[in-house]
Structures are given as C-alpha cells and as structure tokens.
Amino acid sequence: MSSREMGDKEKKRTVPKFSSFKPKADPEPQREAKDEKRTSERDESSRRSRHRQDDRDERKDRHERRRHDERRHGDRRESEHRHRRDDHSPARKDETQQPPKATTAEKINDLFFVDKRGDPLIFRYGSNDRSKVPSYYRDGNGRVMGSTGFLTIHRDGSKEEFTIRYGGTDRGSVFRDRNAVKFANSMGANAKFIKPDPDTSKPPATDDDFIALDSRKRKREDEPISVPEYRSIYTNKTSASDSESDRGASAAEENEADFSVVKKRTMELNRQVRAKPEDGPAWFELIDLQEALFRENRENPGRLLSVDERKGLTELKLSLYEEALEHVREPEQEEKLAEGMLREGSKVWDDGTLKKRLSRLTEGRQDSFTLWRAKLDTMLKEADCSYEGLKSFMTEMLAELGRKLPESCREENGEQTMSIASRLIYVFLRLTHFLSDVGYVELAVAAWQAVLEMTFCRPTSPLGSQEEAVALFADFWESEAQRIGEDGAKGWASWDEDDVPWPTKSEGIDHAAEENVDRTKYPSAWTRWAVVENRKSERSRMPARTLDFDAQDDPYRVVTFSDIKDLLVWFPSMVLPDVSLGLIDAFLLFCGLPTAGVSNGLIAEAKADPSLAIRNQTFDRELGQTRHETETDDAKPTLEFWQQGGDMAISQDVLFSGTWFRYLEMWRESPDGVKIPWVSSTLKYLVGVCRIEALAEYYLALVWANDSSGAKKAAKSLLKQYSSNLKLYSAYALIESANGNPDVSEKVLSAATQGLSSTSTNGQLLYNSWAWIDLESNQTQAALFHLCRSADSTLTALPSPALILKARSHFSSTRDYALSSRQLSIALQHAESLALLTYVTDSPTAAVTTITDFLLELPPAYQEPLLQTASRILYHHSVHNAHKPSAIRAHLLHFLSLFPTNTIFLSLLSYFTPTIQLVDPVRTHLYSTALTPAHDNLNARRFDILQEHRTGTRYSVRAAFEEALQSEAGRNADLWVQYIRFCAANGMGQDQVYFRAISQCPMSKAVYVEGFLRGIGVDYLVRAQELMDQRGIRQRVSLYEWIAAT
C-alpha cells in the first residue's frame, strides 16, 4: 500500500462506536459539502495538537510508572529498554512537526465519554476487560476507603472480588476454593480440601498371581486424567501420602479450623438445649457465652462495643431468653430467666414496652421475690419514677413479709422461715439505702436505730404480741432518750421513763458562716448553691430532737415514731439467733463499710449488688490523681494496699497487716453518708453490751484503721471481756507489730501461747501470726523456731533437721485429720503452717505447691484465703530476695483461674507485669475471664478502670468507663459520679455524661449535685433542677431563692 493510500485511510479513521453510544443525526448534505474541506483541515490540526499533548502526557505517565516500578520491583533494565524503544519510534519523530496542543476542554471530551448502559459482557465474564482499562493499583492492599478494615477488594486472576475480612486476616475472596475453605472454617466448619486420590485402597484381585508393591498404575497418554467434579469443605483429614505442599496447606488450615474453648462450649450447649429444651442451666450458660463469642468474632476483641453492636447483642440475648422461657418449667429457673430478660430488655426497650413486658412476665408470679427485685431495679430507672411511689412499693413488700414471718414460725418450717427473714432484711436494706440516696439520711438512720434497738436491746420480760411490743417501743422512742450509737445510750431494755435524762441542747449554728462561700473559688451561683447544700446535708445526717436548736429551720430533721412506723422490722424471738448476724452485715453495707463476713445467703450476695455496693475510697483517690503524680517513666510500680471494698476473703492477714493488703482503711466521710463516730459507737455497743462476739475482730480492725493509737485501749477492753478468744490475742499482737512495737507483740504472743492445749481451736493461728511478724522483720531463723515450737513445745533452740521433718509431718497429719473430721478452720491453719515451714526451709515454689496440692480438697470458701497466703509468700519473697517475675505471674494466673476477680491477685499480677509488653496478661485475663458475664462485678470494673489509668491513656480510661457503665455496674451511682469528675477534669463532654447519669440513676441526689459542682452547662442544670423537683429529691436550700438572693 502506497503512502498516499495510507494517508487517505488515516483521514477516514473514525471514533469506535459502542452499543450504548447514540450518534447524532447526519447534517444536511449541502452544508457538509461546503464545509468538508475546511472541517478536514481544522480536524487535522486539532488531531495533531491532541496527539502531541497526549504523547507528552503519556511520557509523563510512563515516567511516573517507571519510577514506581523501579522502587517496587527494581526492574531498571526493562524500564530503560522501554524508554529507548519509545524514543526511536516513528510516532515520536513525527511529533515535532505537529501543531500546538489542543485546548483542555477538547482533550477532556476526547478522553472521556458517558456510558449509561455499561458493558453487558461484564455479567458473562465477571469483570471489566483489562486490556481496555489503564494500568492502576489499589493503595492500602485493597482496603476500601472509609471502612474499618472489614471491607476489601481482592484480585482473583483477571477479576476483582469484593470480600469481607474476618479476624483481621487477609483471606481473599470467599469464591475461591482455598478461601472458601478458610471462610467455612471461620463459620465453624472443620473444612479441608479433597485431594484427588487414586484408587489405591482396593485389595488385589484374587485371580492375580502377584501382589504389586506399587499400586499406582501408569496411565496411558491418551487416557484422560480424572479430577473431582467439586471440592467439598466438609471432608475427612488428608491422608499421610499427600504431597508436601498439600500437607503444609492442610496443616495451616487445620490450625485455623481449631475452635476456641468458647466456640466449642457454645456448640455443645446448642446441641444440649436442642436435645433437652427444659435444661435451664444450659440456657443460662449459653446466654452468658454470647458476649464472649461475639467479641471473639470481631477484628479487635478488646475494642469497646458500639451502640449498634451492643443493641444487636442485647437483641440476641432477648431472643434466647424468650426461647428458653417457652421450654423451661422449673419455677426457680423460670423466675431467673424472666429476671435476666427484664435486665437485658431495660437496655433497649422504651418505658412503654418495658412496662408491658414487665406486666406480662410478672403475671401469675406475684409471689416471686426474684421478679420483685428485678421490678424494683426497673422502676428505679424509669423516667417517671418518684420518691413517694418507690417508697410505697418497698414498704408494701416489707409489710407483706412482716406478716408472713410469724406465720412461718408457727408452722415450724425452718428453711422457709430463714428465707423470709433474709428477704425481710434485704428489703429493709434497700429501703433505707434508697432513703439515704434521695437525701433523707436522718430518716434512714432513725429507722436503723429503731430496728437495732428492737432486735438486740429488747427487754427480757414478756412483751406480748407483736403489736403490743411495737406500742411499748413507741413510748421509748417518743421519750427522746439516748438511742443506740449515741453518747450515754443504755438501750431499750434498760430504759425507765421515770429517770430518762433530757438530751443536751445543741449549740446554735452560725448560718451566715455556713452560707458564706468564696466567690473567687466558686464564681458560679449554681456551684455555690451546691457547696452550701452539701454543708447543710453534712450537718443534718443524724435525727434531731424536739429541743435541738438547729432543727427549727428544717422540720424533717425531727423524726417521730409515726415517721418510722411503716419502716420497722420485728423479728420473733425464736429467729433472733439466726438473723442477728445477717442484720449486722446489712447494717455495715448501709453505713458504706465492707461486710464482716458473718452472714451468708441473700445478705452475703447483697454486697455484689451494684445498687448497694459501697464506695471504694482507693478508686476515688487514685482516679483523682494525674498521671505524673502516680507514676513516672523510670519509676518502679507500687502496690496500693488500701483496698476498702475490694474483692477478697476476710482473714487476719488483710485485717491487721501493715505490709499487706488491707480490707479496711481510714474512713473519709461524705455529705450523703452516715457519721463515723455513730457507726463506731454502735458497733462498740453491739460487741460490748449486746455481746456479739463474732463482731469483735471486725470492730477492732475498724478502730485500728481509723485511730491506730486508740486501738490498744479497745483491744485490752475486748480481751478483758473475751479472755478466751485467741483470735483477739493474735489481732492485738499484729496491731502492735504494725504500729512499730515488736516487743509488745512478742509479749502478747508469749503470754497467749503459754499453757496452750493441743485442742485449742485457734492455737495454731498464734504461731502463724508470730512467724509472719518474724518474716516481716527479716528474721527467718526466728520464724523457723516458732513454727517448729508449735509442734514441740519443749523446743528451746534452733531445730535440727530431724525436728524440722517432725514438724512437717505434724502439720501434714493434723491438717489431713482436721479435714476428715470437717474441722476446716483448723485444717486451714495447719496448711498455712506447712507452707510457711516449707518456704523458710526450701523455696517459695515448694511452699505454693503444698497449698495447691491441698487446695482441691477444700470447699471454695476456704480455698481463697489459703491462696491469698500463697500470694503473700510470693510477694514477700520478691521483696527480700531475687525472683523471677514470669514464674510469679504463672502462679497468679493459676490463682485467678479459680477466683477471677480477686483484687489481691489482680493487683499483684499488674505489679509483676512490665508496662511495655506485647501481650498484657492483665488485660487478657480481664477481657477473657474477669469481665465476662459469669464473673463480671463492680470491683472488677473498678480495677479495669484503674489499670487503664495507671498504664493507658485518658481515652482508654474513658473507654473502660463506658464499658463498665454499659454492664450491670451502670446501676451504681458512685461510678457515674466518678465518670462525671473524670470527664470534667479532662474536658471530655461532661455535659452529655451528666445527662446520661441522671437518666440512669434518677433517684441519686449525689449525681444531681455533682453536676452543679463540675460546671455543667446552665441548660442541663435547669433541667436537672426540674427533675429533682418532680422526683422528690430532698433539697435543704431552695435553688432559685438562693440564686435570687446572691
């Protein structure tokens, strides 16, 4: 073909047409003929200009791609060769003769076109034609912009597939064979490839005259190779004859297919409830596992659940609850399911739906105390709740239980009687706690004074019927004689109306000084009102009498018998020995103190109730400090031994030790709490006058925590009254040692151990305390001497190896004999002695082994204090000797597997864990065990928050707060108060948090007042004031009158 013909063909070249392109109508022939020459010249010029600009752009694009390819692949030679080839091409030689470049609009119109129909062949081939698409690559390894990593685009040959990633791994498209297996494994199937297996399993034919050593037959070249028609994802394991590549892929997939413990247990429970739908415990465990299973399937299991995720999880649990209620018929299990359903439903249902479901679930179960508690918790969160309504709801239940108790006593049904009595104490505790929260502290204190007087100080003479006894007590109350806990109180039994001393008239209160607030410190009138309100509340925490001068301005301070008549609880005389200790533990919870551990059942469980949980002063103190105050980058971590309200077993180790964790700490008063002197005087009266010996040890520990110098006087008074109580001798010796008087403690122990019989219940406790005092003084030989002397009282010098073996045998045999005779406290003491002896003669690991080997033979209530002894041995060894932190962590993790929320074990694990570690065992344990529904409680949530405060950032602390408040711990008002303070101190949206707090705890005065103290927005404060008035929250100072006056 000549060059002229080629030029003509080039001129006639047209733009390719697509099926979706609709060309314009042809112009008129005459006009086309006139403009043909002019148009062709203009098109030729424009085309040359565009070609020149396009070639420049193409060179620039090639240059950028070459630089990218060189950085990514290092293929420099290929790039240079392509560059030289392009420079010598004919098109490049002609471009110097082309006219100037075309305009931008013409270039854009030439490069792009509008296609509204698309390529219909994409449905056949599944992707665009790669030959017609410019080269490109996706940044971020195929991640979709704006997603959190779940959405990706994978290349499958020439196709691009949109997929979802699971567990943070790049699985590829689920439509590929290998990825289909991985996807099936993530969904719970044990999936593997089918390898084309030749038919080698057939036995040799019987008519063959030989046996082939290699059963594989050579296939003829013209014989087609058989391949499987499909690849199943549900197959057996691959055979041992697979190739190395197949074996490697199969092994990797088998590891991915290994189910976690949670998944395996979930599958077992699913099969169990399908086979036996009436199995209530299986349903409970299945529901509790849902959150752990949900977190396990997320890309970041430790990340805070979003609102939608939390709602979806709650809906899933509700569906399981409904399905379980259809099949379970056991009344107790049915009530527990209904209670759980109400608690979960309150998180997502509105008030109308919640009331309807509550009515439906309680229908036919009016006598269910479990559902009554759930209903009370639900009513406390309703938007239209009120003081009078909630008070009436609880007093009605109190009256109903008060009527049932005497009837049960007459029927001589001991188990039913104790159940009713425990419920009566629980309702009374909830009622008085509610009164204190709303602001009527003096009314709640008066109710407790009356019940304690009627229970422990009633006259010994016959009182007649219950109505007559209450009438006699009314005379005592109205006489305004000194009541329990007040100075000079003698009790109802010793009261005589002829010689009752009048109470001393209170001194006048300087109201001007009380209402004088520093304006420079509190510039806002709203904040100054809150300060004055707290001052008046703090002064008015005890009930007043008629003649008290400071009660004239507040009529609610004088509590008459008519005010407390509906709040009283009367126990028949026959149940007093069984209910007295439970009532004392309930009284301690009301006062904001940890329980004495002298009760069980419902009252022992009440300390874990978030609505009744005490305030943790360590939590308040640490959270109020800034990070630079608590730790530095190069500082060694410190242990916080003060753990009031912590989750631990009560023993003398945690009551009286000066270098170990403390169950009680110095009590700091709060405006909405009771007075410390009144509580101390009440306990002293119960121990001294009412002779409650089981409370003596706790009372002494409380006195020592608040007044270490005054503990000596209290201890001598108790020892004089209870001279045979060896626990008090041990406690007094530990107190003197902690106060820095080792000589006094040694004298006390020497006097207590002289003439000690072998049958003494707590005799070994004295020697254990003596050994710990020696160890803390770093006197190991003295500790060995005192331990061996407990086995041989004639010992006067350091023991020989034979005597050490004799002591070891004595401790072991006595421990086993006491266990067989069910004398568990004696067995526990000798187990501790054996562990201490093993420690001073061998190693801490051997000492811990003696405890863990014996542990499984004890009930759980006795296992925890023994493990706390083991942890104390490990900590003591780390302080005085070289140690291996990883070994100590291994022991602590084992302890936590048995008691996941024990504060001592958690604190020690955090102490022995480096701050910079790829896998934090503390967080791992919290998220995998301690914070799961089976073990979750307020103490574990508080520890999680403090752990983030010590090692994380303020954002991680906020996330821990949010996670805690979305759990059952969100019913605790003190936790909301701390969250408001934290957000206000760090500028993290305290206004929204405050409004959420008053919606979750609408009957807590402390939450309302906290917003006024933290500078919340005025609009929120105005709304809060309206809610306080609507709901009946006690206010001693009128807010608007105060603002108008100031």
Secondary structure as UniProt FT lines:
FT   HELIX           3..11
FT   TURN            19..20
FT   HELIX           29..73
FT   HELIX           76..87
FT   HELIX           90..94
FT   HELIX           95..97
FT   HELIX           104..111
FT   TURN            120..121
FT   HELIX           122..125
FT   HELIX           130..132
FT   TURN            139..142
FT   TURN            145..146
FT   STRAND          151..156
FT   TURN            157..158
FT   STRAND          159..164
FT   TURN            167..168
FT   TURN            174..175
FT   HELIX           177..186
FT   TURN            187..188
FT   TURN            206..207
FT   TURN            221..222
FT   TURN            240..241
FT   HELIX           244..257
FT   HELIX           261..275
FT   TURN            277..278
FT   HELIX           280..296
FT   TURN            301..302
FT   HELIX           307..327
FT   HELIX           331..345
FT   TURN            346..348
FT   HELIX           351..362
FT   TURN            363..364
FT   TURN            366..367
FT   HELIX           369..379
FT   TURN            380..381
FT   TURN            383..384
FT   HELIX           387..411
FT   HELIX           414..438
FT   HELIX           441..456
FT   HELIX           466..478
FT   TURN            479..480
FT   TURN            484..485
FT   TURN            487..488
FT   HELIX           492..494
FT   TURN            497..498
FT   HELIX           511..514
FT   TURN            519..521
FT   HELIX           525..539
FT   TURN            546..547
FT   HELIX           549..551
FT   TURN            552..553
FT   HELIX           555..557
FT   HELIX           561..564
FT   HELIX           565..567
FT   HELIX           573..575
FT   HELIX           576..590
FT   TURN            591..592
FT   HELIX           602..606
FT   TURN            607..608
FT   TURN            610..612
FT   HELIX           617..623
FT   HELIX           627..630
FT   TURN            633..634
FT   TURN            644..645
FT   HELIX           652..656
FT   TURN            671..672
FT   HELIX           676..688
FT   HELIX           693..695
FT   HELIX           696..706
FT   TURN            708..710
FT   HELIX           711..721
FT   TURN            723..724
FT   HELIX           726..738
FT   TURN            739..740
FT   HELIX           742..753
FT   TURN            754..755
FT   TURN            758..759
FT   TURN            761..762
FT   HELIX           763..776
FT   TURN            777..778
FT   HELIX           780..791
FT   TURN            793..794
FT   HELIX           801..820
FT   TURN            821..822
FT   HELIX           824..841
FT   HELIX           844..855
FT   TURN            856..857
FT   HELIX           860..880
FT   HELIX           885..898
FT   TURN            900..901
FT   HELIX           903..911
FT   HELIX           921..925
FT   HELIX           926..930
FT   TURN            933..935
FT   HELIX           938..951
FT   HELIX           954..965
FT   HELIX           968..971
FT   HELIX           973..986
FT   HELIX           990..1000
FT   TURN            1002..1003
FT   HELIX           1005..1013
FT   TURN            1014..1015
FT   HELIX           1018..1031
FT   HELIX           1039..1045
//
